[in-house]
Amino acid sequence: MASIDLIRASNGSGDAVKATVANARVISSTTLQVNATTNWPSKFIATVGDVDGTGAFVPATVTVFNGILSGGNIEITSFAPGYTDLGNAPGQIVVLKPTTAWANEVASTLGVAHNNNGSLKANSVTTTAIADSNVTAAKIDFTTLAFGNYSTSEVDTGFKWINGKTIYKKTVAFGALPNNTGKSVAHGITTIERVMRIETEGYEAAGPYYYNFGHTNTTALANGIAMYVNGTNVVITTGIDRTGITANITIYYTKV
């Protein structure tokens, strides 16, 4: 399985020091004793072997392996593809540096969630993964979630009431307001249980003027207008002349 831990180059405190093999390691032994592991990460892909007079590795002596720290020693957990256990001699050098195995591990790690062009794979982010990553309400624009996407069809807001029931919303095109009288318009919501909130919006073309009659969970009384929602209708009454004003009513509700 791909591992981000394996591709780290240090523990974050600075460059990982070059280590020197302190004691011989026989083939099949997993413990590699070195003189220092300062700033090494807990897991890594390492390269070990003899170096020549220029400081370059001697290819025939090189081994690349996956390892972990254990006290002041290195524990070899596996060898990279294409490498076998050669044992180790005192004085050999152990370093963390890019290798074929390291580059392949990077590609494998990225490939878990990314397409070849770097975009996210479909279903690469799951609900559980989001929860485990501590996404909080403060990081989400709930205004967009709750109040965006108005529709004259029923919309699931994605929110729940305290009883666990889904909160839906629907915008009703109420049309012209009544003039000093009452008017009912069917909202078309089946098995409505509880009205959580009502949003109102009105428009007068002669102005043009825009009206917000108020927010309520049952009845609003503002600008000479009273409104309520029952099981079948939106009902608005006016106490003064509202001729020429048309309205849309958005209802938030749960269902039986």
Secondary structure as the mmCIF struct_conf table of DSSP 4:
data_model
#
loop_
_struct_conf.conf_type_id
_struct_conf.id
_struct_conf.beg_label_comp_id
_struct_conf.beg_label_asym_id
_struct_conf.beg_label_seq_id
_struct_conf.end_label_comp_id
_struct_conf.end_label_asym_id
_struct_conf.end_label_seq_id
BEND BEND1 ILE A 4 ILE A 4
HELX_RH_3T_P HELX_RH_3T_P1 ASP A 5 ILE A 7
BEND BEND2 ALA A 9 GLY A 14
HELX_LH_PP_P HELX_LH_PP_P1 ASP A 15 LYS A 18
STRN STRN1 ALA A 19 THR A 20
STRN STRN2 VAL A 21 VAL A 21
BEND BEND3 ASN A 23 ASN A 23
STRN STRN3 ARG A 25 ARG A 25
TURN_TY1_P TURN_TY1_P1 ILE A 27 SER A 28
STRN STRN4 THR A 31 GLN A 33
STRN STRN5 VAL A 34 VAL A 34
BEND BEND4 ASN A 35 ASN A 35
TURN_TY1_P TURN_TY1_P2 THR A 38 ASN A 39
BEND BEND5 SER A 42 SER A 42
STRN STRN6 LYS A 43 GLY A 49
STRN STRN7 VAL A 51 VAL A 51
TURN_TY1_P TURN_TY1_P3 GLY A 53 THR A 54
BEND BEND6 GLY A 55 GLY A 55
STRN STRN8 PHE A 57 PHE A 57
HELX_RH_3T_P HELX_RH_3T_P2 PRO A 59 THR A 61
STRN STRN9 THR A 63 SER A 70
TURN_TY1_P TURN_TY1_P4 GLY A 71 GLY A 72
STRN STRN10 ASN A 73 PHE A 79
TURN_TY1_P TURN_TY1_P5 PRO A 81 GLY A 82
STRN STRN11 ASN A 88 ASN A 88
TURN_TY1_P TURN_TY1_P6 PRO A 90 GLY A 91
STRN STRN12 ILE A 93 VAL A 95
HELX_RH_AL_P HELX_RH_AL_P1 THR A 100 GLY A 111
TURN_TY1_P TURN_TY1_P7 VAL A 112 ALA A 113
STRN STRN13 HIS A 114 HIS A 114
TURN_TY1_P TURN_TY1_P8 ASN A 116 ASN A 117
BEND BEND7 GLY A 118 GLY A 118
HELX_LH_PP_P HELX_LH_PP_P2 SER A 119 SER A 119
STRN STRN14 LEU A 120 LEU A 120
HELX_LH_PP_P HELX_LH_PP_P3 LYS A 121 LYS A 121
TURN_TY1_P TURN_TY1_P9 ALA A 122 ASN A 123
BEND BEND8 VAL A 125 VAL A 125
HELX_RH_AL_P HELX_RH_AL_P2 THR A 127 ASP A 132
TURN_TY1_P TURN_TY1_P10 SER A 133 ASN A 134
HELX_RH_3T_P HELX_RH_3T_P3 ALA A 137 LYS A 139
BEND BEND9 ILE A 140 ILE A 140
HELX_RH_AL_P HELX_RH_AL_P3 PHE A 142 PHE A 147
BEND BEND10 GLY A 148 ASN A 149
BEND BEND11 THR A 152 SER A 153
STRN STRN15 VAL A 155 LYS A 160
TURN_TY1_P TURN_TY1_P11 ILE A 162 ASN A 163
BEND BEND12 GLY A 164 GLY A 164
HELX_LH_PP_P HELX_LH_PP_P4 LYS A 165 LYS A 165
STRN STRN16 THR A 166 ALA A 176
HELX_LH_PP_P HELX_LH_PP_P5 LEU A 177 PRO A 178
BEND BEND13 ASN A 179 THR A 181
STRN STRN17 GLY A 182 ALA A 186
TURN_TY1_P TURN_TY1_P12 THR A 190 THR A 191
STRN STRN18 ILE A 192 GLU A 204
TURN_TY1_P TURN_TY1_P13 ALA A 205 PRO A 208
STRN STRN19 TYR A 209 TYR A 211
STRN STRN20 HIS A 215 THR A 216
BEND BEND14 ASN A 217 THR A 218
STRN STRN21 ALA A 220 ALA A 222
TURN_TY1_P TURN_TY1_P14 ASN A 223 GLY A 224
STRN STRN22 ILE A 225 VAL A 229
BEND BEND15 GLY A 231 THR A 232
STRN STRN23 ASN A 233 THR A 238
BEND BEND16 GLY A 239 ILE A 240
TURN_TY1_P TURN_TY1_P15 THR A 243 GLY A 244
STRN STRN24 ILE A 245 LYS A 255
#
